[in-house]
Amino acid sequence: MKSGLKRDLGLLPTMAIAIGAMVGAGIFILPGVAYMAVNGPAVVLAFLLAGILILPAAFSASEMATAMPEDGGSYVFVERGMGPLLGTIAGVGNWFMLSFKGALALVGGVPYLVFIAPGIAEYIIPLAVALAIFFTVINIVSAKSAGSLQFAIVGVMIVALGYFIVGGVPSIVPEQTAGAWNFGSGGLLAATALVFISYAGVIKISAVAEEVKDPGKTIPRAMIGSLVLTTALYVAVVYVAVGVIDIPAAIEAGDLQSDGEGPIMALAAEQVLGPIGTAVIVAAALLALASTANAGLLSASRFPFAMARDGLAPPSFERVSDRFSTPVLSVAVSGGVVALMIIFLPIDQVAKFGSAFQIIVFILVNLALIGFREGAIDEYDPVFTSPLYPWMQTFGIVSGLLVLTQVGLVPFAGAAFITAVSIAYFYLYVRPRTDREGAARTGVRKNVGETALKRTTDLFDERRRYDTLVAVTDDTPPETSAQMLRLAVEISDSRGGDITVGTFKRVPPRTFTAGDTTSPRIDPPEWAVNATTSPVGIDDDSRSDGGVQEGAGALSNVTFRETETEDPGRAVVEYASFHEEDFIMLERRVEELYEPYRRGLNKYVLKNAPCAVLLVEDRGFDGADEIAVATNSGTYDPVKLLVANEIAEGTGATLTLLQTVPADASDERRAVVQEYHDNLRRILTVDADSRVLETDDRVEGLSRFAESADLLVTTTQRRGLQGAVFGRPGDRLVDSVDCSAVMVQPPDKRQSGLIQRAIIDRMFNR
């Protein structure tokens, strides 16, 4: 996408942006605080661990930035990979957090200024606001100027810190650094979580990726190089500082606060470098904090710019100045927010919330890369690829979650609040304006469809026989019994299965119940003779001894039995279990299904059946030209497709696959569902059409297209109290059409978890 932004940033200025965003409060303020958190010199190890734990996110961001060299950084990655909702969270949260950090950096030099000029402390706020305005103007005029300024600031800062390291090494007291590499130090993870924020700037390079020269090479080199260089610098500086200054003694003397906060680097420089060296380090500290503010403002301003380009923020933030080739409004608003925070907010406390949110962002960045890789997006073609995929990303996610548990309740609550605000903003502003979805969701949807297709293929390829128990009772009308037998004939005919028509007669409770254990064969009733001599499923072979009478022209594989029982439901289940039936066919009894606490034949069998259950709604089925197969939630169950396919094969009917997606469904969702249908049609052995309906009312949409069919095949759904509370779309669909219907409960339906069904439903229907 042409944006009007210039690619002015080379390798060194790009590295300077990342280093400047990292080297600030992390090195000049946090060492003392982290020392107290770990209660010793293992603070050095904490800085090293934090750098290692961030490496996976740096590799992931480098890969995605070379595939999508667009301004917006982690927002772009998360939005493209995980969808607009998580993208909004990443964009809004990063914008606020970078603004908070920029504001904190501008006032964070107070201890160092007071160290050399105690009388100027009262002018800190006006000076900080003036600096915010200055950096805003610099970023408006040119990103190249901002990058060049950043390069100069970082260059001076690195020289000063190098001077401190070289001058301080001879003065290190070995006793004070003993245990610097001790993994068993108490509080090590807490200290690591605390200094984690020191490396937050590493992926900020990607926030200005659209202004980087040769991004395919420059971005990975700059990102990984800046992380390695900064980690080494942190470890060396902190090791020297801990070795030359007795931090507990400095706290006791009042030079540092009780939590270790204060001008620790100035104190260390004073001991080993003298007045000139101290002045150099103080100047470096002020430059570092200024560079943090400059880099933070440059990066923060690109988040609303990128979000506006994607429709997630007002379009005015996307406009690029013809004169300066920068997003003026985005920069100006970001700078104004920083200035307001300096004036009105307790920034030092609020900025601590950034640690928790930055960890969340790093986790999302690793997830986003997995989303792109697994989503198999054709347009995703990175120049650089992360090594050790997916183990590198898995390590980053797991370690990030571990560190997140150590940030503390208040910072975590702050990140949660920003997340909640972002979610509210998404549903109020973004959701009505966008219908995109992330690569990860598209990939999951494809995987769900592929899994369902494999199960369907495996079932159809088995070509095994299916035995059916047609269960009738005294309450089953003869016409319904005949229809169930006809359907059973169609299902079992091509597979060579046997059919048992069981008449389960209810008797009063008895003292001796031996009769319940026998099911003698009987002659076929009149309704069965009429059904089997109809044009559907004729076989001229005659049989005796419980089969159809001679001349009846019925199938030779139909057996009739009668069972007297006190509990027909239990008897049906026990018979099907003992004889290893594949299907139980029952009359659908509406009044029973709609009463949560009523126990009846349907409910008992649906709950306890050892096999698939078919509920038949009789509305005069006498053959079919079209059979509608509807799915109310998720993918098609293979057993339902098999039942519909066998009936269509026996009657010569055409199948129509019906499925709904929301009216505002994304193009990606429609494409995946349609591809799933196309693949299903190749598996079926009969002619099949496909209709993917765009509607927010599933039942209305499905019934409108199923109304013209001769038979509807759908799925049974929630029964009992759960169904009464949450509704039964399958039952409502059957009730809304005039044709006969078969509701299929697959044999493994009762084993399907609620979460699994919800995910599949979400992927394909909602």
C-alpha positions in Angstrom: 0.0 0.0 0.0 1.4 3.4 -1.0 1.4 5.7 2.0 3.5 8.6 1.0 6.1 7.9 3.7 9.8 8.0 2.8 12.2 5.1 3.3 14.9 7.2 4.9 16.1 5.1 7.8 19.3 3.1 7.3 20.8 0.4 9.5 22.5 2.6 12.1 19.6 5.1 12.6 17.2 2.2 12.8 19.3 0.5 15.5 19.5 3.8 17.2 15.8 4.0 17.5 15.6 0.6 19.2 18.6 1.2 21.5 17.3 4.7 22.4 14.0 3.2 23.3 15.6 0.6 25.5 18.5 2.4 27.1 16.9 4.9 29.4 15.3 4.4 32.8 16.2 0.7 32.5 19.9 1.4 33.0 19.9 4.7 34.9 17.1 4.1 37.4 16.2 0.4 37.6 19.5 -1.3 38.7 19.1 -0.1 42.3 15.4 -1.1 42.4 16.0 -4.5 40.9 19.0 -5.0 43.3 16.6 -4.7 46.2 14.0 -7.0 44.5 16.5 -9.8 44.2 18.3 -8.7 47.4 21.7 -8.9 46.0 24.0 -8.7 42.9 22.0 -11.3 41.0 20.4 -8.3 39.5 23.1 -8.7 36.8 21.7 -12.1 35.9 18.2 -10.7 35.9 19.1 -8.2 33.1 20.7 -11.1 31.2 17.7 -13.3 31.6 15.3 -10.6 30.5 17.3 -10.1 27.3 17.2 -13.8 26.6 13.5 -14.1 27.2 12.7 -11.3 24.8 14.8 -12.9 22.0 11.8 -15.0 20.6 9.7 -11.9 20.3 12.5 -10.1 18.5 12.9 -13.0 16.0 9.1 -13.2 15.5 8.8 -9.4 15.0 11.8 -9.5 12.6 10.2 -12.1 10.4 6.8 -10.4 10.3 8.3 -7.0 9.7 10.1 -8.3 6.6 6.8 -9.7 5.3 4.8 -6.6 6.2 7.1 -3.6 6.3 4.4 -1.3 7.4 4.3 1.3 10.1 2.5 0.1 13.2 4.8 -2.6 14.4 3.4 -5.1 16.9 -0.1 -3.8 16.2 0.2 -4.7 12.5 1.5 -8.2 13.3 -1.2 -9.0 15.9 -4.0 -7.5 13.9 -3.1 -9.4 10.7 -2.3 -12.6 12.6 -4.9 -12.7 15.4 -7.6 -10.4 14.1 -8.9 -6.8 14.7 -9.9 -7.4 18.3 -6.4 -8.4 19.6 -4.9 -5.9 17.1 -7.0 -3.1 18.7 -5.8 -4.2 22.1 -2.2 -4.1 20.9 -2.5 -0.8 19.1 -4.4 1.2 21.7 -2.4 -0.3 24.6 1.0 0.3 22.9 0.0 3.8 22.1 -0.9 4.6 25.7 2.0 2.7 27.2 4.6 4.4 24.9 3.1 7.8 25.7 3.3 7.0 29.4 6.9 5.9 29.0 7.8 9.0 27.0 6.3 11.2 29.7 8.1 9.3 32.4 11.4 9.6 30.6 11.1 13.3 30.3 10.6 13.7 34.1 12.7 10.7 35.0 15.9 12.7 35.0 14.9 14.5 38.2 17.2 12.6 40.5 20.2 13.2 38.2 19.4 16.9 37.8 19.0 17.3 41.5 22.2 15.5 42.0 24.2 18.3 40.2 21.8 21.2 40.7 19.4 20.8 43.6 17.9 24.3 43.0 16.3 23.5 39.6 14.0 20.7 40.7 11.0 23.1 40.8 11.4 23.7 37.0 11.3 20.1 36.0 7.7 20.0 34.8 7.9 23.1 32.5 11.2 21.8 31.2 9.7 18.4 30.5 6.7 19.9 28.7 9.1 22.0 26.6 11.0 18.9 25.7 7.8 17.1 24.7 6.9 20.0 22.4 10.4 20.0 21.0 10.4 16.3 20.2 6.9 16.6 18.7 8.1 19.2 16.3 11.1 17.1 15.3 8.9 14.1 14.6 6.5 16.2 12.6 9.2 17.8 10.4 10.9 14.5 9.4 11.2 10.9 10.5 14.8 11.1 9.1 15.6 14.0 11.3 14.2 12.1 14.3 16.3 9.1 13.4 19.4 11.2 12.9 18.9 12.9 16.2 18.3 9.5 17.8 21.6 8.2 16.3 23.5 11.2 17.7 22.0 10.8 21.2 22.6 7.1 21.3 26.2 7.5 20.0 27.0 9.9 22.9 25.3 7.7 25.4 27.1 4.6 24.4 30.5 6.4 24.5 29.7 7.7 28.0 28.6 4.2 29.3 31.7 2.7 27.7 33.8 5.2 29.5 32.1 4.2 32.7 32.7 0.5 32.2 36.4 1.0 31.3 37.0 3.4 34.2 35.0 1.4 36.7 36.4 -2.2 36.2 39.6 -1.6 38.2 37.5 -0.4 41.2 35.1 -3.4 41.4 35.0 -4.9 44.8 34.8 -8.7 44.3 32.7 -9.3 47.5 30.0 -7.0 46.1 29.6 -9.0 42.9 29.7 -12.4 44.5 26.5 -14.2 43.5 25.9 -12.1 40.3 25.3 -15.3 38.3 23.5 -17.2 41.0 20.3 -18.8 39.6 19.2 -19.8 43.0 18.8 -16.2 44.3 15.5 -15.5 45.8 13.4 -13.0 43.9 15.3 -13.6 40.6 12.1 -13.9 38.6 10.6 -10.8 40.3 13.7 -8.8 39.4 13.6 -10.2 35.8 10.0 -9.1 35.5 10.9 -5.7 36.8 13.7 -5.0 34.3 11.7 -6.7 31.5 10.4 -3.2 30.5 14.0 -2.1 29.9 14.0 -4.1 26.6 10.5 -3.0 25.5 11.9 -0.9 22.7 13.5 -3.8 20.8 10.4 -4.3 18.6 9.8 -0.6 18.2 11.8 -0.7 15.0 8.9 -2.4 13.3 6.7 0.6 14.2 8.6 2.6 11.6 9.2 -0.3 9.2 7.6 1.6 6.3 10.4 4.2 6.6 13.3 1.8 6.7 15.6 1.3 3.7 15.8 -2.3 2.4 13.6 -3.6 5.2 14.2 -7.3 4.4 17.8 -7.0 5.5 17.9 -3.9 7.7 15.1 -4.8 10.1 16.3 -8.2 11.3 19.9 -6.9 11.6 18.8 -3.8 13.5 16.4 -5.6 15.8 18.6 -8.6 16.8 21.8 -6.4 16.7 20.3 -3.8 19.0 19.0 -6.4 21.4 22.4 -8.2 21.7 24.2 -4.9 22.0 21.9 -3.5 24.6 21.9 -6.7 26.6 25.7 -6.8 26.7 25.7 -3.1 27.6 23.2 -3.6 30.4 25.0 -6.6 31.9 28.4 -4.8 31.8 27.2 -1.5 33.2 25.1 -3.1 36.0 28.0 -5.5 36.9 30.3 -2.5 37.3 27.8 -0.4 39.2 27.1 -3.2 41.6 30.8 -3.8 42.0 31.8 -0.2 42.8 28.9 1.0 45.0 27.6 -0.5 48.2 23.9 -0.1 47.5 22.6 -1.0 51.0 25.1 1.6 52.4 23.9 4.2 49.9 20.3 3.6 51.0 21.3 3.9 54.6 23.1 7.2 53.9 20.0 8.5 52.1 21.7 8.7 48.7 19.1 6.2 47.4 15.5 5.7 48.4 14.6 2.6 50.5 13.5 0.7 47.4 16.8 1.5 45.6 15.4 4.2 43.4 17.7 7.2 42.7 20.8 8.4 40.7 22.6 5.1 41.2 24.8 5.6 38.1 25.8 9.1 39.2 26.8 7.7 42.6 28.9 5.0 41.0 30.6 7.4 38.6 31.4 9.7 41.5 33.3 7.0 43.2 35.4 5.9 40.3 35.5 8.7 37.7 35.6 11.9 39.7 33.7 15.1 39.0 34.3 15.1 35.2 33.3 11.5 34.9 30.2 12.1 37.0 29.2 15.0 34.8 29.6 12.8 31.7 27.4 10.0 33.2 24.8 12.5 34.3 24.8 14.0 30.8 24.5 10.5 29.4 21.6 9.7 31.7 19.8 12.9 30.6 20.5 12.1 26.9 19.3 8.5 27.4 16.0 9.6 29.0 15.6 12.2 26.2 16.2 9.5 23.6 13.7 7.3 25.2 11.1 10.1 25.0 12.0 10.8 21.4 11.9 7.1 20.3 8.8 6.5 22.3 7.0 9.5 20.6 8.1 8.4 17.2 6.9 4.9 17.7 3.7 5.8 19.6 2.6 8.1 16.8 2.7 5.3 14.2 0.1 3.2 16.1 -2.9 5.5 15.4 -1.6 6.0 11.9 -1.5 2.3 11.1 -4.9 1.7 12.9 -6.5 4.4 10.9 -5.3 2.9 7.7 -7.0 -0.4 8.7 -10.2 1.3 9.7 -9.6 0.8 13.4 -9.2 4.6 14.1 -10.6 7.7 12.6 -9.3 8.3 9.0 -7.8 11.7 9.8 -4.9 9.9 11.7 -3.9 8.3 8.4 -3.3 11.6 6.5 0.4 12.2 5.6 1.6 15.8 5.2 2.5 16.7 1.6 5.2 19.0 3.0 6.8 16.8 5.6 5.8 13.3 4.5 4.9 12.4 8.1 1.5 11.7 9.8 1.2 15.2 11.4 -2.1 14.7 13.3 -0.9 11.3 14.7 2.4 12.8 15.9 0.7 16.0 17.3 -1.9 14.1 19.2 0.7 11.7 20.6 2.9 14.6 21.7 -0.1 16.4 23.2 -1.0 13.3 25.2 2.6 13.1 26.5 2.5 16.7 27.6 -0.9 16.3 29.4 0.4 13.3 31.2 3.4 15.2 32.4 1.2 18.0 33.7 -1.7 16.1 35.2 -0.9 12.5 35.9 1.3 10.7 38.5 3.3 9.3 35.7 5.9 7.4 37.7 3.2 5.1 39.1 1.2 4.8 35.9 4.3 3.9 33.8 4.9 0.8 35.9 1.8 -0.6 34.4 3.7 -0.8 31.1 5.7 -3.7 32.2 2.8 -6.1 32.4 1.3 -4.9 29.1 4.6 -5.1 27.3 4.9 -8.7 28.3 1.4 -9.3 27.0 2.4 -7.7 23.7 5.5 -9.9 23.4 3.3 -13.0 24.0 0.9 -11.7 21.3 3.7 -11.2 18.9 4.8 -14.8 19.2 1.3 -16.0 18.8 0.8 -13.8 15.7 3.8 -15.4 14.0 2.3 -18.9 14.7 -0.9 -17.6 13.3 0.7 -16.5 10.0 2.7 -19.7 9.7 -0.2 -22.1 10.5 -2.7 -19.9 8.6 -0.8 -20.7 5.3 -1.5 -17.2 4.0 -0.4 -16.9 0.4 0.5 -13.2 0.7 2.8 -13.9 3.7 6.3 -14.1 2.2 8.9 -12.9 4.7 12.5 -12.3 3.6 13.8 -13.3 7.0 12.4 -16.4 8.9 12.7 -17.0 12.6 15.0 -20.0 13.5 13.8 -22.9 15.5 10.1 -22.4 14.7 7.8 -23.2 16.6 10.0 -24.0 19.6 11.4 -20.5 19.8 7.9 -19.0 19.9 6.6 -21.5 22.3 9.5 -20.7 24.7 8.7 -17.0 24.3 5.0 -17.5 25.2 5.6 -19.8 28.1 8.4 -17.7 29.6 6.3 -14.5 29.1 3.4 -16.0 31.0 5.8 -17.1 33.8 7.3 -13.6 34.0 3.8 -12.0 33.9 3.0 -13.7 37.2 5.8 -11.8 38.8 4.9 -8.2 37.9 2.7 -7.6 40.9 -1.0 -7.0 41.3 -1.2 -3.3 40.7 0.7 -3.3 37.3 -1.2 -6.3 36.2 -4.5 -4.6 37.1 -3.4 -1.5 35.1 -2.7 -3.7 32.0 -6.1 -5.4 32.5 -7.8 -2.0 32.6 -6.1 -0.8 29.3 -7.1 -4.1 27.8 -10.8 -3.6 28.9 -10.8 -0.1 27.5 -9.4 -1.4 24.2 -12.1 -4.1 24.0 -14.8 -1.6 24.7 -13.4 0.7 22.0 -13.3 -2.2 19.6 -17.0 -3.1 20.0 -18.2 0.5 20.0 -16.1 1.9 17.1 -14.1 -0.8 15.3 -16.5 -3.7 15.0 -19.2 -1.9 13.0 -16.5 -0.7 10.5 -14.5 -3.9 9.8 -15.1 -7.5 8.9 -11.6 -8.8 8.7 -10.2 -11.7 10.7 -6.7 -12.8 11.6 -4.6 -15.4 9.8 -4.6 -17.5 13.0 -8.4 -17.7 13.0 -8.5 -18.5 9.3 -5.9 -21.2 9.9 -7.8 -22.7 12.8 -11.0 -22.7 10.7 -9.2 -24.5 7.9 -7.8 -27.0 10.4 -11.2 -27.6 11.9 -12.6 -28.2 8.4 -9.7 -30.4 7.4 -10.2 -32.5 10.5 -13.9 -32.9 9.8 -13.2 -33.8 6.2 -10.8 -36.5 7.2 -13.3 -38.0 9.6 -16.0 -38.0 6.9 -13.6 -39.5 4.4 -12.6 -42.3 6.8 -16.2 -43.1 7.6 -17.3 -43.3 3.9 -14.2 -45.3 3.0 -15.0 -48.0 5.6 -17.9 -49.4 3.5 -19.0 -51.4 6.6 -22.5 -52.7 7.1 -24.9 -50.9 9.4 -27.6 -52.6 11.5 -30.6 -50.6 12.5 -33.1 -51.0 15.3 -36.5 -49.5 14.5 -38.1 -49.0 17.9 -41.9 -48.5 18.0 -44.2 -48.4 20.9 -48.0 -48.6 21.5 -48.0 -44.8 21.0 -46.3 -44.8 17.6 -48.8 -44.3 14.7 -48.7 -47.0 12.0 -47.9 -44.4 9.4 -44.9 -43.2 11.3 -43.8 -46.8 11.9 -44.0 -47.5 8.2 -42.0 -44.4 7.4 -39.3 -45.3 9.8 -39.0 -48.8 8.3 -38.7 -47.3 4.8 -35.9 -45.0 5.9 -34.2 -47.9 7.6 -34.4 -49.9 4.4 -32.7 -47.0 2.5 -29.9 -46.6 5.1 -29.1 -50.3 5.4 -29.8 -51.5 1.8 -26.6 -50.4 0.1 -24.5 -51.5 3.1 -26.1 -54.9 3.5 -27.1 -54.3 7.1 -29.9 -56.0 9.0 -33.0 -54.3 10.3 -34.8 -55.2 13.4 -38.3 -53.7 14.0 -38.8 -53.9 17.8 -42.2 -53.3 19.2 -41.7 -52.3 22.9 -45.0 -52.7 24.7 -45.3 -51.1 28.1 -46.8 -53.3 30.9 -47.6 -52.5 34.5 -44.9 -53.1 37.2 -44.7 -56.8 38.1 -43.0 -58.7 40.9 -41.4 -61.2 38.5 -39.8 -59.4 35.5 -38.3 -62.3 33.6 -40.5 -61.4 30.6 -38.5 -58.2 30.1 -35.4 -60.2 29.1 -37.0 -61.9 26.1 -37.8 -60.5 22.6 -39.4 -63.2 20.6 -39.9 -62.9 16.9 -43.4 -62.0 15.6 -45.1 -61.9 12.2 -44.9 -58.5 10.6 -47.9 -56.2 11.4 -50.1 -54.9 8.6 -48.4 -51.5 8.5 -45.1 -53.3 7.9 -46.4 -55.4 5.0 -47.8 -52.2 3.4 -44.5 -50.4 3.9 -42.3 -53.2 2.5 -44.6 -53.8 -0.6 -44.4 -50.1 -1.5 -42.1 -48.9 -4.3 -39.5 -48.0 -1.8 -37.0 -50.8 -1.0 -38.8 -53.8 -2.6 -37.2 -57.3 -2.4 -39.2 -60.2 -3.9 -37.6 -62.8 -1.6 -40.0 -64.3 0.8 -39.2 -65.5 4.3 -41.0 -67.1 7.2 -40.3 -67.5 10.9 -40.6 -63.9 12.0 -39.9 -62.5 8.5 -42.4 -61.0 6.1 -45.1 -63.4 5.0 -44.8 -65.1 1.7 -45.8 -62.9 -1.2 -45.3 -59.7 0.8 -42.3 -58.8 -1.3 -40.3 -57.5 1.7 -36.5 -57.4 2.4 -35.1 -60.6 3.7 -33.0 -58.8 6.2 -35.9 -57.4 8.2 -36.7 -59.1 11.5 -39.7 -58.3 13.7 -39.6 -58.7 17.5 -41.8 -57.8 20.4 -40.8 -56.9 24.0 -43.0 -56.5 27.0 -41.3 -54.1 29.4 -42.0 -51.8 32.3 -39.5 -49.3 30.9 -39.4 -49.1 27.1 -36.5 -46.6 27.1 -34.3 -48.9 29.1 -35.3 -51.9 27.1 -34.4 -50.2 23.8 -31.0 -49.2 25.0 -30.3 -52.7 26.5 -31.4 -54.4 23.2 -29.3 -52.1 21.1 -26.3 -52.7 23.4 -26.6 -56.5 23.4 -27.1 -56.8 19.7 -24.5 -54.1 18.8 -26.8 -52.1 16.7 -25.4 -49.2 14.7 -28.6 -47.1 14.6 -31.7 -46.7 16.8 -34.6 -45.1 15.0 -37.4 -43.5 17.0 -40.4 -41.4 16.5 -39.6 -37.8 17.5 -41.9 -36.8 20.3 -42.1 -33.0 20.5 -44.0 -32.7 23.8 -41.4 -34.8 25.6 -38.4 -32.9 24.1 -39.8 -29.6 25.2 -40.3 -30.5 28.9 -37.0 -30.4 30.8 -38.1 -32.7 33.7 -40.2 -35.2 31.9 -38.6 -38.6 31.4 -39.6 -40.4 28.2 -38.4 -42.7 25.5 -36.6 -40.1 23.4 -34.8 -38.5 26.3 -33.7 -41.7 27.9 -32.4 -43.2 24.6 -30.7 -40.0 23.5 -28.9 -39.9 26.8 -27.9 -43.5 27.1 -27.8 -45.0 23.6 -24.6 -46.9 22.8 -24.9 -46.0 19.1 -26.3 -43.3 16.8 -29.9 -42.3 17.3 -32.2 -41.1 14.5 -35.4 -39.2 15.5 -38.0 -39.3 12.7 -40.5 -36.5 12.3 -43.3 -38.1 10.1 -44.9 -35.7 7.6 -45.7 -38.2 4.9 -42.4 -39.3 3.4 -43.0 -41.3 0.2 -39.7 -40.9 -1.6 -37.5 -37.9 -2.3 -36.1 -35.8 -5.2 -34.2 -33.4 -2.9 -32.8 -33.9 0.6 -31.7 -30.9 2.6 -28.8 -31.5 5.0 -28.4 -28.7 7.5 -25.8 -28.0 10.2 -26.9 -25.8 13.0 -23.5 -25.5 14.6 -20.0 -26.1 13.4 -19.0 -28.7 10.8 -21.2 -31.5 9.5 -21.0 -34.7 11.6 -19.9 -37.6 9.3 -22.7 -39.9 10.5 -25.3 -37.3 9.6 -23.8 -37.0 6.1 -23.7 -40.8 5.8 -27.4 -41.2 6.7 -28.4 -38.5 4.2 -26.1 -40.0 1.5 -27.5 -43.5 1.9 -31.2 -42.3 1.8 -30.4 -40.2 -1.3 -28.7 -43.1 -3.0 -31.7 -45.4 -2.3 -34.3 -42.8 -3.5 -32.3 -41.2 -6.3 -32.5 -37.8 -4.6 -30.1 -34.9 -4.8 -28.5 -33.6 -1.6 -28.4 -29.9 -0.7 -25.8 -28.9 1.9 -27.1 -25.9 4.0 -25.0 -23.9 6.3 -25.1 -20.3 7.7 -22.5 -17.6 8.3 -23.2 -14.2 9.8 -24.4 -11.5 7.5 -21.3 -9.5 8.2 -18.9 -12.5 7.9 -15.5 -11.8 6.5 -14.5 -12.9 3.0 -12.0 -15.3 4.5 -14.7 -17.0 6.5 -17.0 -17.4 3.5 -14.2 -18.8 1.4 -13.2 -21.4 4.0 -16.7 -22.6 4.5 -17.4 -22.8 0.8 -14.1 -24.7 0.3 -15.2 -27.1 3.0 -18.5 -27.7 1.2 -16.8 -28.2 -2.1 -14.6 -30.9 -0.6 -17.6 -32.6 1.1 -19.3 -32.8 -2.3 -16.3 -34.8 -3.6 -16.7 -37.3 -0.8 -20.4 -37.9 -1.2 -21.5 -40.7 -3.6 -24.6 -38.8 -4.9 -25.1 -35.5 -6.6 -25.0 -32.6 -4.1 -25.5 -28.8 -4.2 -24.2 -26.3 -1.7 -25.7 -23.2 -0.2 -23.7 -21.0 2.3 -26.4 -18.7 3.7 -25.5 -15.2 5.0 -27.9 -14.5 7.8 -27.9 -13.6 11.5 -31.0 -15.9 12.1 -29.8 -19.4 11.5 -33.2 -21.1 11.8 -35.0 -18.7 9.5 -32.3 -18.9 6.9 -32.0 -22.7 6.9 -35.8 -23.2 7.0 -36.3 -20.9 4.0 -34.1 -23.1 1.8 -35.1 -26.4 3.4 -38.8 -25.8 2.9 -38.7 -27.0 -0.7 -37.0 -30.3 0.1 -38.7 -33.6 0.5 -36.7 -34.6 3.5 -34.6 -32.6 6.0 -31.6 -34.2 7.8 -30.3 -32.3 10.7 -28.8 -32.8 14.1 -30.2 -33.4 17.6 -29.2 -30.7 20.1 -29.2 -29.8 23.8 -31.8 -31.6 25.8 -33.1 -31.2 29.3 -32.5 -28.1 31.3 -29.6 -27.0 29.2 -31.8 -27.1 26.1 -34.6 -25.3 27.8 -32.4 -22.4 28.9 -30.2 -22.0 25.8 -32.7 -23.2 23.2 -32.7 -26.0 20.6 -32.1 -24.6 17.1 -32.3 -28.1 15.6 -35.8 -28.6 17.0 -36.9 -25.2 16.0 -35.7 -25.8 12.5 -37.6 -29.1 12.2 -40.7 -27.4 13.5 -40.4 -24.6 11.0 -40.6 -26.8 7.8 -43.4 -28.9 6.4 -41.4 -31.8 5.1 -40.4 -35.0 7.0 -37.2 -34.8 9.0 -34.5 -37.0 10.4 -32.6 -35.7 13.4 -29.3 -37.5 13.9 -27.4 -37.9 17.1 -24.0 -39.4 16.3 -22.6 -42.2 18.5 -19.9 -39.9 19.9 -22.1 -36.9 20.4 -22.4 -37.3 24.1 -18.6 -37.4 24.4 -18.1 -34.1 22.6 -17.0 -31.4 25.1 -18.8 -28.1 25.5 -15.6 -26.1 24.7 -14.9 -28.2 21.6 -18.4 -27.6 20.3 -18.2 -23.9 21.1 -15.0 -23.5 19.2 -16.2 -25.4 16.1 -19.4 -23.5 16.2 -17.5 -20.2 16.5 -15.2 -21.1 13.6 -17.9 -22.1 11.1 -21.2 -20.5 12.0 -21.0 -17.4 14.3 
